[in-house]
C-alpha cells in the first residue's frame, strides 16, 4: 500500500460519542497502522487532549461554535495544514459541514476529495431548499464516495455521486478489543441476577427505529418454546419510558427484561459473551435514520454469537441469511419469535452460526480490511 498523506475533516470525532465517531476513529487508526500518514482536523471537546494523545496520528482541533463558524475555521486551518505540504487527499467525514470545505480545498490543491457515507444522511433534504442545493452540489462534486454498505452506496448515487467512483468499503471491528475472561462473564451474570435463562441482548440507543418493541412482544412465545429467557437491553434514549410501559403491560409479574443502561465501551465485551443471541430488529421510522449497516452485529459475531436482525437499510451486508445470523421482515413479531426459537432452541445450530460469524469477521470485517478497501478506492481514481 503506497503512502498517501490524508487530511480528514471530522467535526464528529471522539471523545464525542456516536456511530460516525466510532467509525472514523476505527478507520483512522487502521490507516495509520497500515503506514498511512494522516492528520485529523476536528472540533474541541471536553477530554480531547487525553484522547488525542492515545491515537497514532495527529489530531488538530478548532474551537467549538456554530456550524458556520466551525466550517470557516476548519477551512482556514485546513489550508494551513495543506500549505505545509502535508496533503495528497482531503476526506470529508460526512457531507455537512465538512463536505463543502473538503471539495473547495481539494480543488484548490488539485487533489482528490473523498466523502464518507453511512446511511440516511444522503437522502435529499427536500423540505429545506438551501440545504438540499448544498447537498446536491457536494454529492455531484466529490471525486470519490465511500459507503459503509451497498444500501448506503445506493443512497449516495441516488443523491448525485458518480456510480463509477462510489465504492463500498464496509465497516470493521477489532476482535482483540472484544475478548473477555469467563470470570468476568460469570460476575456479570451474578450482578444482573441471571441464572440459567437464555439471554437475548440488544446494544443500541433506545429509539423507535431500533426495534426493541418487536423483541419485547415476541418474548412470551419465545419463552414458551425454549424455557426461561432474559432480554438484556444495553443503552439509553428517548423511547425508554415507552418500552418500559410495554414490558409492564405484557409481562407485569416477570423479571424478563433487564435494563442495563448506558455502558462504557470497555464493559461491552462481557455483555456480548454473556448472551446466547444478539438481536436488533431495526425498522424504518419516518424522520429517523435508516440502519446504515449495524456495527453491533459484527461485534457480536466477533464474540462468536449468532445474530438476528431485520432486513432494512444496510443490515443485509452485516447479516448473511443462515450464515452468521437470521434476517426477518421489519416489525414482524411472529417471524422474530420463530427466528429466536430456531437459534435458542438449537444450541449446535447456534454455535455453528456464531463460529461462521467469527470467521466471516476475520475474513472480511477487520478494520485493516476497511483501510485496504479505502486505499484501493482512492488510488484507483481515474
WONOR-V204019 format. One record per helix or strand. SS is the DSSP state (H for helix, E for strand). FROM is the first residue (numbers start at 1). TO is the last residue. If there is no record, write none. Layout:
ss: <SS,SS>
from: <FROM,FROM>
to: <TO,TO>
//
This chain:
ss: <E,H,E,H,E,H,E,H,E,H,H,E,H,H,E,E,H,H,E,H,H,E,H,E,H,E,H,E,H,E,E,H,H,E,H>
from: <6,19,38,48,58,67,89,95,112,120,129,144,150,163,166,173,175,182,198,208,212,229,240,257,265,277,295,307,315,321,325,333,347,366,367>
to: <9,33,43,53,62,83,92,109,117,122,141,147,159,165,168,173,178,192,203,210,226,234,250,261,274,280,302,310,318,321,328,344,364,366,379>
//
